[in-house]
Amino acid sequence: MAATRSPVAAAQVSTPLPWLHVAGANIVDEQGNVFVPRGAAIQELSFSGKPALAPDDYMSGVAGYGGNSVRLAVNSAFWLNGSGYKNGFTARDYQASVDSMVNSAQQNGIYLIIDLHNTMEQPQDYNDAQVYRDMLEPAQVLAFWEDLGPRYANRSNILYSLLGQPLHEQRYFNGTNDLLWWNAALAEMEAVRKFNQKALFIVPSLDANVIRQFYVQNPWPIPNVVYALHRYYAFDLPTGSGPGEPYAELYASGNLTAAKTEMEKDFLSYGLNLTLHGKAVNLIEFGATITIYEKPVPNWDAQVSDLYSILAKYGVGWEQWVYYEKLPAWPGNANWSLTVGGTELSPQGQLWSVNLNPQGNSRTLTTLESTTSESEQTSTASHTSLTSTQPTAPIPGFPWEAIAAGLFIGLVLLGRRVKARSKALQEN
């Protein structure tokens, strides 16, 4: 049964929010306060031209329950070209919908993560193969960031989450694509930084062990990078075709004490251990559902409550999927919605709301070991020791195929710059 609790009216913010930057394993503001993002995701603009609820219903709702961040999933094809899909809309219409979300987030004191979630006009066709093609041929992705970048360059409450829904097919994790992902992410960040040197980036996905190792061993020459991961307990449970993750099997068995201990261990291996080595981490997508594939999810409430506690222990921020969902979702006919109709809290939403701001969302930087921002640091950390602590396989041999792909991306960027320079000379 849905709860009837309503959010507290969020104070309207007339002045810009402080700019954020990365300092070691923390996100900090201009006053030296550690900022831990906690909030929810909005999904509709990933597959349609406008959100299901009014922008203020989302932003004032999250803020009113105590949240400070929202992940807004967007679609680059819609932004650049509009769509005839789902009643049709123009690019200008779509951009206006994003604008309204940006403005409402600012007014409600919310940091808005613009998350490149989809690149296809027919979103239901988006899959691992398309993500891979987008990395190989990033023209549309870069055009999106180059168009969006100047639009929000002066907005201190905008954070940028790069393309990278976690790939599930093992064939993409063969050790030859590491440099491909690295170069694609670098190109995306450079596209935004042309207009905003203060931009903070969230880079998925730590779920892929090989990619995670390569990212950490080869940090980008760009400041303000937060590493992100996705994780769903319901998808980690054992299935008829095989065992689940160790922690999920323990929750399913009802051994809750051992389950929490194992979950902390497992989530450290998924990426939380990066916080112990000076890297900022965000759980940018996870969710709780009571049923999936028409079956109950055992001890879902204990699992998500324990997860909130573990994330708080390591100072890791999060955005839960999803603030409002009209119908049960594919796959598994699950319902991840934190609210019912956007106005009442679901059972999952009750737990979400009490964990949004358990001890305040910031603390002074003087409690930390380092007060130096990442933009002022050099890459002196020992990545060898970090790799040795992770229960993952070593990185395979040198990725010649990925180097070729990386060179291709570099040529695309060089061509764009030469073209722009030529145009500027002609105009002068």
C-alpha positions in Angstrom: 0.0 0.0 0.0 1.4 3.4 -0.9 2.3 5.9 1.8 0.4 9.2 2.0 3.4 11.2 3.2 4.0 14.3 1.2 7.4 16.1 0.6 8.2 19.2 2.5 7.9 22.3 0.3 11.3 22.9 -1.1 12.8 26.4 -0.8 13.1 28.1 -4.1 16.7 29.0 -5.0 17.3 32.3 -6.7 21.1 32.3 -6.7 23.3 29.7 -8.6 24.4 26.7 -6.7 28.1 26.4 -5.9 30.3 24.9 -8.5 31.5 21.4 -7.7 34.8 19.7 -8.3 36.6 16.5 -7.4 39.1 16.4 -4.5 40.5 12.9 -4.1 37.6 10.5 -3.4 35.2 13.4 -2.7 33.0 15.8 -4.6 33.4 19.2 -2.9 31.9 22.7 -3.4 33.6 26.1 -3.5 33.4 26.5 0.2 35.3 23.2 0.9 32.2 21.2 1.9 32.0 17.6 0.8 28.9 17.1 -1.4 27.3 13.6 -1.4 24.7 13.4 -4.2 21.6 11.5 -3.3 18.4 11.5 -5.3 16.5 9.8 -8.1 16.4 9.2 -11.8 13.9 10.6 -14.4 13.5 8.3 -17.4 10.9 9.6 -19.8 13.2 11.9 -21.9 15.2 8.9 -22.9 12.3 7.6 -25.0 9.8 10.4 -25.4 9.7 14.1 -26.1 8.4 15.3 -22.8 8.3 14.0 -19.2 5.2 12.3 -17.7 5.0 14.9 -14.9 5.5 18.6 -14.7 9.2 19.4 -14.1 8.5 21.0 -10.7 6.7 17.8 -9.6 9.9 15.9 -10.0 12.4 18.5 -8.7 10.3 19.8 -5.8 9.4 16.2 -4.9 13.1 15.1 -4.7 14.1 18.2 -2.9 11.1 18.1 -0.6 12.0 14.6 0.6 15.6 15.7 1.2 17.4 14.9 -2.0 19.9 17.0 -3.8 20.5 15.4 -7.1 18.5 14.1 -10.1 19.8 12.0 -13.0 18.0 13.1 -16.2 18.3 10.4 -18.9 18.3 12.0 -22.3 18.5 10.9 -26.0 21.0 12.5 -28.4 18.9 11.6 -31.5 15.9 13.5 -30.0 18.1 16.5 -29.0 19.6 16.8 -32.5 16.8 15.8 -34.8 13.5 15.4 -32.9 11.5 12.3 -33.7 8.5 10.9 -35.4 8.4 8.3 -32.7 5.6 8.5 -30.1 3.4 11.3 -31.5 6.3 13.2 -33.0 8.2 16.3 -31.8 10.9 18.6 -33.1 14.4 19.0 -31.8 13.4 22.4 -30.5 10.5 20.9 -28.6 12.8 18.3 -27.0 15.4 20.9 -26.1 12.7 23.0 -24.5 11.7 20.0 -22.3 15.3 19.6 -21.2 15.5 23.3 -20.5 12.4 23.2 -18.3 14.0 20.4 -16.2 17.3 22.4 -15.9 15.4 25.5 -14.8 13.3 23.6 -12.3 16.3 21.9 -10.9 18.0 25.2 -10.3 15.0 26.7 -8.7 14.7 23.8 -6.3 18.4 23.6 -5.4 19.0 20.3 -7.3 22.2 19.3 -9.0 21.0 17.9 -12.4 23.0 15.1 -14.0 22.4 15.2 -17.7 22.9 11.5 -18.6 23.4 10.5 -22.2 21.3 7.4 -22.0 20.2 6.7 -25.6 21.2 7.6 -29.1 18.4 6.1 -31.2 15.1 7.5 -32.5 13.6 4.1 -31.8 14.8 3.7 -28.2 13.5 0.2 -27.9 16.1 -0.9 -30.4 19.0 0.3 -28.2 21.4 -2.5 -27.2 25.0 -3.4 -26.6 25.8 -3.5 -30.3 24.6 0.1 -30.7 26.6 1.3 -27.7 29.7 -0.3 -29.4 28.9 1.4 -32.7 28.5 4.7 -30.9 32.0 4.3 -29.5 33.5 3.3 -32.8 31.7 6.1 -34.7 31.1 8.9 -32.2 30.0 11.6 -34.5 26.4 11.9 -33.2 27.5 11.6 -29.6 30.1 14.4 -30.0 27.6 16.5 -31.9 25.2 16.2 -29.0 27.7 17.4 -26.4 29.0 20.2 -28.7 25.5 21.4 -29.1 24.5 21.0 -25.5 27.8 22.2 -24.0 27.5 26.0 -24.7 23.8 26.0 -23.8 24.4 25.1 -20.1 28.1 26.2 -19.8 27.2 28.8 -17.1 24.9 26.5 -15.1 26.7 25.5 -12.0 24.1 22.9 -11.1 24.7 20.8 -14.3 26.8 17.6 -14.1 27.6 15.5 -17.2 27.2 11.7 -17.4 28.8 10.2 -20.5 27.4 7.6 -22.8 28.0 4.2 -21.4 25.1 2.1 -20.3 26.8 -1.0 -19.1 27.2 -3.6 -21.8 26.1 -7.1 -20.9 27.5 -9.2 -23.7 30.8 -10.7 -22.8 32.1 -10.4 -26.3 32.6 -6.7 -25.7 34.9 -7.3 -22.7 37.7 -9.0 -24.5 40.6 -6.7 -23.6 40.9 -5.2 -27.0 38.3 -2.4 -26.5 39.8 -0.7 -23.4 41.5 2.1 -25.3 38.3 2.5 -27.5 36.2 3.3 -24.4 39.0 5.5 -22.9 39.3 7.6 -26.1 35.5 7.9 -26.6 35.1 9.2 -23.0 38.0 11.6 -23.5 36.4 12.9 -26.7 33.1 13.5 -24.9 34.7 15.3 -22.0 36.8 17.5 -24.4 33.6 18.4 -26.3 32.0 19.8 -23.1 35.2 21.4 -21.7 35.5 23.5 -24.9 32.7 25.6 -23.3 33.0 24.8 -19.6 36.4 24.2 -17.9 34.6 23.6 -14.6 32.5 20.7 -15.8 32.3 17.7 -13.6 31.9 14.3 -15.4 30.4 11.0 -14.4 31.9 8.1 -16.4 30.3 4.7 -16.5 30.7 1.9 -16.1 32.7 0.2 -13.3 30.7 -3.0 -13.7 33.0 -4.1 -16.4 36.1 -5.3 -14.6 38.5 -5.0 -17.5 37.3 -1.5 -18.4 37.5 -0.5 -14.7 41.2 -1.6 -14.5 42.1 0.2 -17.6 40.4 3.4 -16.6 42.2 3.4 -13.2 45.6 2.5 -14.6 45.3 5.2 -17.2 43.6 8.2 -15.7 42.4 10.9 -18.1 44.3 14.1 -18.4 41.2 16.0 -17.3 40.1 17.0 -13.8 36.7 16.4 -12.1 36.1 12.8 -13.1 33.7 10.6 -11.0 33.6 6.9 -11.7 30.1 5.4 -11.9 28.5 2.0 -11.6 25.1 0.4 -12.1 23.8 -2.5 -10.0 20.5 -4.2 -9.4 19.9 -6.8 -6.7 16.9 -8.2 -8.5 19.1 -9.0 -11.5 21.9 -10.4 -9.3 19.6 -13.1 -7.9 20.1 -16.7 -9.0 18.1 -17.7 -12.1 17.1 -20.9 -13.6 20.1 -20.8 -15.9 22.7 -20.2 -13.2 23.9 -18.9 -9.8 23.6 -15.3 -8.8 26.0 -13.0 -7.1 27.2 -14.2 -3.7 25.6 -11.5 -1.7 22.3 -11.9 -3.6 22.2 -15.6 -2.9 22.6 -14.9 0.8 19.7 -12.4 0.8 17.6 -14.9 -1.0 18.4 -17.5 1.6 17.4 -15.2 4.4 20.9 -15.1 6.0 20.7 -11.3 6.3 23.7 -10.7 8.6 26.1 -12.7 6.3 24.4 -11.1 3.3 25.3 -7.6 4.3 28.9 -8.5 5.0 29.1 -10.2 1.7 27.4 -7.3 -0.1 30.0 -4.9 1.2 32.8 -7.2 0.0 31.1 -7.6 -3.4 30.4 -3.9 -3.9 34.0 -3.1 -3.0 35.0 -5.4 -5.8 32.5 -3.8 -8.2 34.1 -0.4 -7.7 33.6 1.1 -4.2 37.2 0.2 -3.4 38.3 3.0 -5.7 37.3 5.4 -2.9 40.0 3.9 -0.7 42.5 4.9 -3.4 41.5 8.5 -3.9 38.8 8.1 -6.7 35.3 9.5 -6.5 32.6 7.0 -7.1 28.8 7.3 -7.7 26.2 4.5 -7.8 24.4 6.2 -10.6 21.8 3.5 -11.2 20.2 0.9 -8.9 16.7 0.1 -7.9 14.4 -1.9 -5.7 11.4 -3.9 -6.9 9.1 -6.1 -4.9 8.5 -8.6 -7.8 10.3 -9.5 -11.0 9.4 -12.0 -13.7 6.1 -12.5 -11.7 8.0 -13.7 -8.7 8.7 -12.0 -5.3 12.1 -10.5 -4.7 13.1 -12.0 -1.4 14.2 -9.5 1.4 14.3 -6.6 -1.1 13.8 -4.1 1.7 16.6 -5.5 3.9 19.0 -5.5 0.9 18.3 -1.9 -0.2 18.4 -0.6 3.4 21.8 -2.3 3.9 23.0 -0.9 0.6 22.2 2.7 1.7 24.2 2.1 4.8 27.2 0.7 2.9 27.2 3.6 0.5 27.1 6.1 3.4 30.0 4.3 5.0 32.2 4.9 1.9 30.8 8.4 1.1 29.4 7.2 -2.2 26.5 9.2 -3.7 23.6 7.6 -5.6 20.6 8.2 -7.8 17.9 5.6 -7.5 15.9 4.3 -10.4 13.2 5.8 -10.8 11.2 8.7 -9.4 8.0 7.9 -11.3 7.1 4.9 -13.5 3.6 4.7 -14.9 3.7 1.0 -15.7 5.7 -2.0 -14.7 8.9 -2.1 -16.7 10.8 -4.4 -19.0 12.6 -6.6 -18.3 10.8 -8.8 -15.9 7.6 -6.7 -15.6 9.2 -5.1 -12.5 8.1 -1.8 -10.9 11.0 0.4 -9.7 8.9 3.5 -9.1 9.6 5.4 -5.9 6.2 7.2 -6.1 2.7 6.3 -7.1 1.4 8.9 -9.5 4.3 11.2 -8.6 2.4 12.2 -5.4 2.6 9.3 -2.9 5.6 7.2 -1.9 5.6 3.5 -2.8 7.1 1.0 -0.3 10.4 1.4 -2.1 10.0 5.2 -1.9 9.5 5.1 1.9 13.0 3.6 2.3 14.4 5.9 -0.3 13.0 9.0 1.4 14.4 8.3 4.9 17.9 7.6 3.4 18.2 10.7 1.3 19.7 12.9 4.0 20.5 10.7 7.0 23.3 12.8 8.4 23.4 15.8 6.1 24.7 15.9 2.6 27.9 17.8 3.3 30.7 18.0 5.8 33.7 20.3 6.0 36.7 19.4 3.9 39.0 19.9 7.0 37.9 16.4 8.2 39.6 14.9 5.1 43.2 13.9 4.7 43.6 16.1 1.5 42.4 19.6 0.7 43.8 19.6 -2.8 41.3 19.5 -5.7 41.9 16.9 -8.4 42.5 19.7 -10.9 45.6 20.7 -8.8 46.9 17.1 -8.4 49.2 15.1 -10.6 48.7 11.4 -11.3 51.1 10.0 -8.7 48.9 7.3 -7.2 50.2 3.7 -7.4 47.8 2.0 -9.7 49.7 -1.2 -9.4 48.7 -1.5 -5.7 45.1 -0.7 -6.6 44.9 -3.4 -9.3 46.4 -6.0 -6.9 43.6 -5.4 -4.4 40.9 -6.2 -6.9 39.7 -9.8 -7.3 39.7 -9.5 -11.1 41.7 -11.0 -13.9 44.7 -9.2 -15.3 44.3 -7.0 -18.3 45.0 -9.0 -21.5 47.7 -8.1 -24.1 48.2 -4.8 -25.8 44.9 -3.8 -27.5 46.0 -3.2 -31.1 42.4 -3.2 -32.5 41.3 -0.6 -30.0 44.4 1.5 -30.8 43.1 1.7 -34.4 39.7 2.7 -33.2 41.2 5.3 -30.9 43.2 6.7 -33.8 40.0 6.9 -35.8 38.3 8.9 -33.1 41.4 11.1 -32.9 41.2 11.8 -36.7 37.5 12.6 -36.4 38.3 15.2 -33.7 41.2 16.6 -35.7 39.0 16.9 -38.8 36.4 18.8 -36.8 39.0 21.2 -35.5 40.6 21.8 -38.9 37.2 22.4 -40.4 36.3 24.9 -37.7 39.7 26.7 -38.1 39.2 26.9 -41.9 35.7 28.3 -41.4 37.0 30.9 -39.0 39.8 32.0 -41.4 37.3 32.4 -44.2 35.1 34.5 -42.1 38.0 36.8 -41.2 
